[in-house]
């Protein structure tokens, strides 16, 4: 499960860039090549999780979801290929951190 913090960063970056599904060359896997902006956002989300304390992650989990986050979720829902690339990139590092913090069983 992607927490609100993750989605908040995602929404902000996607909306600011305005070109979430831009397709131009970039190094990395298929997701990076196809969705370079999404790849940069995923890197920032991972970095945020790695740098946050467990207490910060717990606190952010209970905060209300901002409207921009809702739009980012909708963008990921409407583009299954981009969503899959995003989740494939962030899943392991975020799940490991959430497990360390007791946010996952």
Buried (B, 14 or more C-beta within 10 A) or exposed (E): EBBBBBBBBBBBBBBEBEEBBEEEEBEEEEBBBBBBBBBBBBBBBBEBBEEBEEEBBBEBBEEEEBEBBEBBBEBBEEBEEBBEBBBEBBEEBBBEBBEEBEBEE
